[in-house]
Structures are given as C-alpha cells and as structure tokens.
C-alpha cells in the first residue's frame, strides 16, 4: 500500500500489484506501507531514484522493511525517456 501526499494537500492511497511484468493499481483505504510526497513518488515510479534510495535520504517513509524492495523494481533497467520536469 502506498500513500502519496499531493501538493494540493490531499493523500492518495493505492495498492500496486506486480504480476507477469505488468503493474496494476487499485485504490485502498488500508494502512500504507510506504508514504512520500508526490514529487518523490514521481521520481520513484519513473525510475529516477529507487525507493530504497529515497528512504535512505529521508524522502520516503517505509513502515515495512520489504516495501522498498518491491518498489525498487521501477528503478531496474534503463530510465524511461521523459521530457516532463517534476
């Protein structure tokens, strides 16, 4: 479960399921395993920084030890091409 603190002062909570090389997201109200700002989440999900690195720098809070390892999948491989700046 992920909780993203949006700049508009709302919190978006969702669960990510990774299966067969694809990720699916569903809304949830369950307790978050990972919490971060929307800016940090953009960097993690686009592969610019692993969740473990974000946690080490205090940019992401992980309630469970394995939560970062699951999200580190997004930082595996080449960084996707994107010209949008966050």
Secondary structure, 3 states (H helix, E strand, C coil): CEEEECCCCCEEEEEEEEECCEEEEEECCCCCCEEEEHHHHHHHHCCCCCHHHHHHCCCEEECCCCHHHHHHHHHCCCCCCCCCCC
